[in-house]
């Protein structure tokens, strides 16, 4: 079973893996912003495997790490957790919170795409 509770560093490592595909521990370490020690990265890779987010295969003397699930699937699961934890499961409250944040600055085309997604959801619900 996958444990979706991730530390900041674990999320950072997953982001590198999702961006790079199959990578060695050293490649992951090199691509991290302000990385911890290489030993710490290797430890976190093992933890991410135990949590069910990564797996590895051996090639020569190196382990190559890759994500277990596609990024979008992992994102859906993480979003569901955020919605439940911070917004009582309400997508409306989460979107309202985001849009009311002064740092949120969606452009007109993004707002149009959001409106189109709402229209499609209504159509799906009404059959």
Backbone as ProteinMPNN parsed JSONL, in Angstrom:
{"seq_chain_A": "XXXXXXXXXXXXXXXXXXXXXXXXXXXXXXXXXXXXXXXXXXXXXXXXXXXXXXXXXXXXXXXXXXXXXXXXXXXXXXXXXXXXXXXXXXXXXXXXXXXXXXXXXXXXXXXXXXXXXXXXXXXXXXX", "coords_chain_A": {"N_chain_A": [[0.844, -1.188, 0.0], [0.454, 2.261, -0.706], [2.058, 4.953, 0.859], [1.085, 8.132, 1.286], [2.058, 10.278, 2.688], [4.471, 12.546, 2.579], [7.738, 13.882, 3.054], [9.239, 17.15, 2.64], [11.702, 16.859, 1.311], [11.383, 14.285, 0.238], [9.294, 14.751, -1.558], [10.661, 16.491, -3.24], [12.61, 14.787, -4.321], [10.938, 12.954, -5.673], [9.872, 14.697, -7.581], [12.146, 15.233, -9.138], [12.615, 12.659, -10.143], [10.218, 12.21, -11.578], [10.565, 14.161, -13.513], [12.873, 13.34, -14.799], [12.727, 10.645, -15.452], [14.11, 7.499, -15.513], [16.609, 7.235, -13.213], [19.886, 7.354, -11.681], [20.981, 7.291, -8.231], [22.967, 9.22, -7.86], [22.541, 10.911, -10.072], [20.021, 11.877, -9.409], [20.612, 13.22, -6.998], [22.366, 15.177, -8.046], [20.597, 16.738, -9.506], [18.963, 17.908, -7.686], [17.813, 20.789, -5.935], [19.754, 22.566, -3.67], [20.832, 20.155, -2.338], [20.73, 17.456, 0.11], [23.178, 15.349, 1.764], [24.756, 12.798, -0.275], [24.407, 10.297, 0.843], [22.148, 10.71, 2.418], [20.263, 11.134, 0.403], [20.244, 8.606, -0.808], [19.203, 7.138, 1.329], [16.644, 8.293, 1.514], [15.644, 7.51, -0.962], [15.426, 4.752, -0.56], [13.47, 4.789, 1.441], [11.349, 5.932, 0.008], [10.913, 3.857, -1.76], [10.04, 1.891, 0.053], [7.68, 3.097, 0.838], [6.249, 2.796, -1.423], [6.414, 4.431, -3.667], [8.572, 4.533, -5.436], [10.583, 2.359, -7.5], [13.346, 0.185, -8.206], [15.847, -0.916, -10.507], [18.648, -2.97, -11.207], [21.493, -2.046, -12.95], [24.396, -2.979, -14.186], [26.68, -1.751, -11.912], [25.051, 0.084, -10.805], [21.986, 1.324, -9.371], [18.949, 1.992, -10.89], [16.44, 4.277, -10.545], [12.907, 4.658, -10.658], [9.569, 5.986, -11.015], [6.726, 4.437, -9.513], [4.051, 4.858, -10.153], [2.332, 6.702, -12.739], [2.875, 10.245, -13.005], [0.523, 11.846, -13.038], [-1.412, 10.141, -11.884], [-0.363, 9.836, -9.302], [-0.51, 12.487, -8.531], [-3.289, 12.902, -8.463], [-3.993, 11.296, -6.305], [-2.55, 12.559, -4.247], [-3.775, 15.072, -4.3], [-6.373, 14.394, -3.539], [-5.887, 13.723, -0.891], [-5.042, 16.223, 0.137], [-7.356, 17.745, -0.287], [-9.125, 16.396, 1.448], [-7.822, 16.668, 3.943], [-7.404, 19.466, 4.344], [-9.621, 20.844, 3.359], [-11.997, 19.638, 4.013], [-12.767, 17.741, 2.131], [-13.855, 19.234, 0.077], [-13.849, 20.348, -3.131], [-14.693, 22.76, -4.157], [-14.21, 24.582, -2.024], [-11.424, 24.431, -1.928], [-10.63, 25.404, -4.46], [-11.77, 27.966, -4.326], [-10.266, 29.01, -2.217], [-7.72, 29.01, -3.36], [-8.075, 30.747, -5.582], [-8.712, 33.1, -4.266], [-6.389, 33.868, -3.122], [-3.944, 36.351, -3.128], [-1.531, 35.831, -4.411], [-2.157, 34.034, -6.332], [-2.582, 34.043, -9.713], [-4.243, 33.518, -12.143], [-4.33, 33.454, -15.674], [-6.406, 34.757, -18.36], [-6.845, 32.732, -20.269], [-6.424, 30.4, -18.78], [-8.507, 30.573, -16.924], [-10.657, 30.345, -18.684], [-10.266, 27.696, -19.539], [-10.72, 26.386, -17.123], [-13.444, 27.018, -16.751], [-14.49, 25.606, -18.902], [-13.919, 22.982, -18.096], [-15.639, 22.802, -15.889], [-18.083, 23.057, -17.223], [-18.066, 20.667, -18.745], [-18.073, 18.785, -16.66], [-20.589, 19.283, -15.559], [-22.186, 18.512, -17.699], [-21.585, 15.79, -17.862], [-22.611, 14.936, -15.41], [-25.333, 15.453, -15.752], [-25.937, 13.772, -17.711]], "CA_chain_A": [[0.0, 0.0, 0.0], [1.243, 3.461, -0.857], [1.975, 5.951, 1.918], [1.123, 9.416, 0.594], [2.635, 11.315, 3.54], [5.851, 12.743, 2.119], [8.473, 15.047, 3.527], [9.62, 18.09, 1.588], [12.788, 16.246, 0.543], [10.837, 13.169, -0.534], [8.583, 15.356, -2.697], [11.689, 17.024, -4.124], [13.19, 13.641, -5.044], [9.934, 12.469, -6.626], [9.792, 15.648, -8.68], [13.311, 14.982, -9.997], [12.398, 11.379, -10.833], [9.173, 12.409, -12.584], [11.1, 14.991, -14.598], [13.988, 12.704, -15.493], [12.494, 9.251, -15.817], [14.887, 6.508, -14.777], [17.843, 7.915, -12.83], [20.683, 6.825, -10.58], [20.958, 8.125, -7.024], [23.852, 10.368, -8.089], [21.853, 11.829, -10.984], [18.958, 12.524, -8.632], [21.31, 14.146, -6.101], [22.897, 16.296, -8.842], [19.502, 17.569, -10.019], [18.221, 18.507, -6.582], [18.187, 22.121, -5.494], [20.242, 22.542, -2.294], [20.661, 18.762, -1.928], [21.391, 16.949, 1.311], [24.299, 14.484, 1.385], [24.4, 11.682, -1.153], [23.922, 9.222, 1.705], [20.763, 11.048, 2.784], [19.429, 10.893, -0.778], [20.088, 7.146, -0.936], [18.287, 6.717, 2.393], [15.293, 8.716, 1.132], [15.217, 6.661, -2.075], [14.993, 3.494, 0.041], [12.204, 5.069, 2.119], [10.326, 6.109, -1.033], [10.584, 2.511, -2.238], [9.241, 1.248, 1.093], [6.362, 3.728, 0.828], [5.569, 2.389, -2.648], [6.452, 5.469, -4.698], [9.648, 4.259, -6.387], [11.193, 1.038, -7.553], [14.639, 0.277, -8.877], [16.412, -2.098, -11.163], [20.102, -2.889, -11.198], [22.169, -2.061, -14.246], [25.81, -2.946, -13.827], [26.876, -1.487, -10.486], [24.142, 1.169, -10.42], [20.55, 1.157, -9.278], [18.199, 3.013, -11.615], [15.169, 4.497, -9.849], [11.817, 5.228, -11.439], [8.307, 6.082, -10.293], [5.833, 3.288, -9.62], [2.824, 5.303, -10.82], [2.475, 7.92, -13.532], [2.794, 11.488, -12.233], [-0.872, 12.292, -12.916], [-2.085, 9.279, -10.903], [0.152, 10.212, -7.981], [-1.054, 13.815, -8.245], [-4.704, 12.751, -8.086], [-4.019, 10.743, -4.959], [-2.088, 13.613, -3.337], [-4.815, 16.097, -4.26], [-7.471, 13.871, -2.721], [-5.457, 13.857, 0.496], [-5.061, 17.648, 0.485], [-8.764, 18.143, -0.193], [-9.712, 15.827, 2.654], [-7.156, 17.184, 5.139], [-7.473, 20.91, 4.533], [-10.854, 21.449, 2.85], [-13.111, 18.729, 4.311], [-13.159, 17.044, 0.91], [-14.561, 20.134, -0.834], [-13.098, 20.936, -4.235], [-15.112, 24.163, -4.245], [-13.479, 25.363, -1.022], [-10.015, 24.474, -2.31], [-10.496, 26.321, -5.601], [-12.059, 29.318, -3.822], [-9.105, 29.419, -1.434], [-6.623, 29.299, -4.292], [-8.375, 31.931, -6.398], [-8.751, 34.293, -3.423], [-5.013, 34.179, -2.708], [-3.366, 37.39, -4.0], [-0.411, 35.274, -5.182], [-2.739, 33.292, -7.441], [-2.81, 34.989, -10.795], [-4.551, 32.793, -13.379], [-4.616, 34.335, -16.814], [-7.731, 34.578, -18.95], [-6.959, 31.433, -20.943], [-6.565, 29.371, -17.756], [-9.871, 30.681, -16.403], [-11.549, 29.775, -19.707], [-10.132, 26.234, -19.486], [-11.426, 25.952, -15.91], [-14.877, 27.112, -17.027], [-14.806, 24.498, -19.8], [-13.918, 21.77, -17.273], [-16.878, 22.836, -15.113], [-19.159, 22.773, -18.177], [-18.023, 19.233, -19.061], [-18.495, 18.05, -15.463], [-22.052, 19.418, -15.471], [-22.768, 17.703, -18.775], [-21.412, 14.401, -17.462], [-23.532, 14.691, -14.294], [-26.717, 15.516, -16.248], [-26.093, 12.694, -18.678]], "C_chain_A": [[0.883, 1.243, 0.0], [0.982, 4.45, 0.273], [2.148, 7.316, 1.259], [1.655, 10.555, 1.453], [4.116, 11.434, 3.203], [6.453, 13.983, 2.75], [8.787, 15.956, 2.342], [10.707, 17.481, 0.704], [12.298, 15.079, -0.302], [10.076, 13.689, -1.748], [9.579, 15.89, -3.715], [12.312, 15.893, -4.959], [12.196, 13.107, -6.069], [9.813, 13.401, -7.822], [10.957, 15.455, -9.658], [13.094, 13.705, -10.798], [11.327, 11.528, -11.908], [9.687, 13.225, -13.761], [12.136, 14.254, -15.43], [13.786, 11.278, -15.91], [13.277, 8.313, -14.929], [16.272, 7.087, -14.501], [18.581, 7.159, -11.732], [20.562, 7.764, -9.384], [21.821, 9.372, -7.213], [23.192, 11.38, -9.024], [20.737, 12.579, -10.257], [19.569, 13.582, -7.726], [21.784, 15.384, -6.859], [21.796, 17.244, -9.313], [18.681, 18.247, -8.929], [18.743, 19.904, -6.28], [18.579, 22.028, -4.022], [20.146, 21.125, -1.71], [21.289, 18.461, -0.571], [22.582, 16.092, 0.872], [23.817, 13.373, 0.452], [23.862, 10.501, -0.347], [22.471, 9.466, 2.104], [19.824, 10.794, 1.611], [19.198, 9.397, -0.959], [19.113, 6.606, 0.118], [16.851, 7.076, 2.022], [14.774, 7.902, -0.051], [14.709, 5.323, -1.546], [13.636, 3.679, 0.727], [11.074, 5.235, 1.106], [9.949, 4.773, -1.675], [9.696, 1.796, -1.228], [7.82, 1.805, 1.131], [5.581, 3.409, -0.45], [5.566, 3.41, -3.764], [7.482, 5.185, -5.792], [9.956, 2.769, -6.417], [12.511, 1.2, -8.286], [14.94, -1.034, -9.596], [17.917, -1.89, -11.202], [20.619, -2.97, -12.622], [23.656, -1.897, -13.972], [25.943, -2.775, -12.321], [25.898, -0.455, -9.944], [22.711, 0.675, -10.261], [19.917, 2.307, -10.038], [16.805, 3.088, -10.994], [14.15, 5.108, -10.797], [10.536, 5.185, -10.599], [7.464, 4.838, -10.534], [4.591, 3.663, -10.419], [3.114, 6.514, -11.694], [2.236, 9.156, -12.656], [1.343, 11.929, -12.007], [-1.634, 11.459, -11.891], [-1.65, 9.628, -9.484], [-0.402, 11.571, -7.57], [-2.506, 13.752, -7.81], [-4.822, 12.253, -6.655], [-3.605, 11.803, -3.936], [-3.145, 14.703, -3.198], [-5.99, 15.647, -3.404], [-7.132, 13.995, -1.237], [-5.486, 15.298, 0.976], [-6.499, 18.123, 0.645], [-9.382, 17.651, 1.116], [-9.129, 16.481, 3.911], [-7.448, 18.657, 5.392], [-8.81, 21.547, 4.153], [-12.08, 20.565, 3.065], [-13.655, 18.046, 3.063], [-13.813, 17.918, -0.145], [-13.628, 20.739, -1.885], [-13.423, 22.421, -4.362], [-14.327, 25.032, -3.261], [-12.001, 25.492, -1.384], [-9.79, 25.462, -3.451], [-10.746, 27.759, -5.156], [-10.873, 29.854, -3.025], [-7.95, 29.818, -2.348], [-6.872, 30.597, -5.061], [-8.421, 33.212, -5.561], [-7.359, 34.703, -2.923], [-4.436, 35.226, -3.659], [-2.195, 36.891, -4.858], [-0.898, 34.463, -6.387], [-3.089, 34.284, -8.537], [-3.11, 34.244, -12.099], [-4.867, 33.775, -14.506], [-5.965, 33.961, -17.423], [-7.892, 33.206, -19.601], [-7.1, 30.294, -19.923], [-7.972, 29.391, -17.158], [-10.882, 30.115, -17.398], [-11.482, 28.251, -19.696], [-10.833, 25.676, -18.245], [-12.935, 25.973, -16.128], [-15.319, 25.964, -17.935], [-14.831, 23.174, -19.032], [-15.194, 21.682, -16.435], [-18.058, 22.493, -16.022], [-19.216, 21.278, -18.506], [-18.478, 18.39, -17.871], [-20.002, 18.111, -15.296], [-22.726, 18.515, -16.499], [-22.685, 16.217, -18.432], [-22.421, 14.038, -16.37], [-24.983, 14.629, -14.774], [-26.984, 14.492, -17.343], [-26.167, 13.19, -20.041]], "O_chain_A": [[1.937, 1.264, 0.636], [-0.166, 4.747, 0.602], [3.218, 7.628, 0.737], [1.7, 11.695, 0.992], [4.909, 10.542, 3.502], [5.779, 14.992, 2.954], [8.618, 15.569, 1.186], [10.636, 17.58, -0.521], [12.748, 14.9, -1.434], [10.195, 13.136, -2.841], [9.368, 15.758, -4.92], [12.512, 16.043, -6.165], [12.569, 12.836, -7.21], [9.668, 12.942, -8.955], [10.764, 15.51, -10.873], [13.36, 13.672, -12.0], [11.496, 11.035, -13.023], [9.275, 12.992, -14.898], [12.269, 14.506, -16.628], [14.6, 10.739, -16.659], [13.116, 8.336, -13.709], [17.021, 7.393, -15.429], [17.976, 6.421, -10.955], [20.096, 8.895, -9.517], [21.445, 10.459, -6.775], [23.28, 12.584, -8.787], [20.54, 13.775, -10.472], [19.097, 14.719, -7.691], [21.626, 16.507, -6.38], [22.046, 18.434, -9.499], [17.807, 19.065, -9.218], [19.943, 20.169, -6.355], [17.832, 21.478, -3.214], [19.463, 20.912, -0.708], [22.246, 19.114, -0.153], [22.95, 16.121, -0.302], [22.629, 13.056, 0.402], [22.967, 9.79, -0.803], [21.662, 8.539, 2.125], [18.714, 10.296, 1.799], [18.077, 8.97, -1.235], [18.302, 5.726, -0.169], [15.942, 6.263, 2.194], [13.575, 7.634, -0.13], [13.692, 4.811, -2.014], [12.757, 2.826, 0.607], [9.969, 4.736, 1.319], [8.805, 4.578, -2.085], [8.71, 1.165, -1.606], [6.869, 1.078, 1.42], [4.393, 3.717, -0.548], [4.798, 3.278, -4.717], [7.28, 5.559, -6.947], [9.633, 2.026, -5.491], [12.761, 2.23, -8.912], [14.364, -2.085, -9.318], [18.395, -0.755, -11.227], [20.232, -3.847, -13.395], [24.117, -0.826, -13.578], [25.389, -3.556, -11.548], [25.914, -0.152, -8.751], [22.283, -0.267, -10.929], [20.299, 3.464, -9.856], [16.086, 2.091, -10.927], [14.477, 5.957, -11.626], [10.439, 4.452, -9.615], [7.486, 4.259, -11.62], [4.127, 2.89, -11.259], [4.045, 7.27, -11.416], [1.482, 9.101, -11.684], [0.984, 12.339, -10.903], [-2.416, 12.002, -11.111], [-2.476, 9.706, -8.575], [-0.726, 11.787, -6.402], [-2.914, 14.465, -6.893], [-5.655, 12.735, -5.888], [-4.231, 11.933, -2.884], [-3.383, 15.201, -2.098], [-6.538, 16.434, -2.632], [-7.993, 14.334, -0.424], [-5.908, 15.568, 2.1], [-6.822, 18.825, 1.603], [-10.077, 18.399, 1.804], [-9.868, 16.81, 4.839], [-7.711, 19.053, 6.528], [-9.104, 22.666, 4.576], [-13.088, 20.724, 2.377], [-14.857, 17.803, 2.951], [-14.282, 17.407, -1.162], [-12.742, 21.532, -1.569], [-12.545, 23.238, -4.638], [-13.835, 26.098, -3.63], [-11.396, 26.543, -1.171], [-8.859, 26.266, -3.404], [-10.022, 28.67, -5.559], [-10.519, 31.026, -3.149], [-7.29, 30.834, -2.13], [-5.983, 31.441, -5.174], [-8.192, 34.299, -6.091], [-7.198, 35.785, -2.36], [-4.437, 35.018, -4.872], [-1.905, 37.464, -5.908], [-0.15, 34.235, -7.338], [-3.813, 35.252, -8.303], [-2.334, 34.322, -13.051], [-5.563, 34.773, -14.319], [-6.579, 32.966, -17.037], [-8.953, 32.589, -19.499], [-7.819, 29.328, -20.176], [-8.56, 28.336, -16.916], [-11.855, 29.477, -16.998], [-12.506, 27.582, -19.828], [-11.464, 24.621, -18.307], [-13.63, 25.039, -15.727], [-16.405, 25.412, -17.754], [-15.687, 22.329, -19.298], [-15.766, 20.602, -16.29], [-18.935, 21.722, -15.633], [-20.298, 20.691, -18.54], [-19.185, 17.397, -18.045], [-20.63, 17.117, -14.934], [-23.713, 17.841, -16.201], [-23.628, 15.47, -18.692], [-23.014, 12.96, -16.402], [-25.773, 13.838, -14.258], [-28.105, 14.362, -17.835], [-26.299, 12.402, -20.978]]}, "name": "protein", "num_of_chains": 1, "seq": "XXXXXXXXXXXXXXXXXXXXXXXXXXXXXXXXXXXXXXXXXXXXXXXXXXXXXXXXXXXXXXXXXXXXXXXXXXXXXXXXXXXXXXXXXXXXXXXXXXXXXXXXXXXXXXXXXXXXXXXXXXXXXXX"}
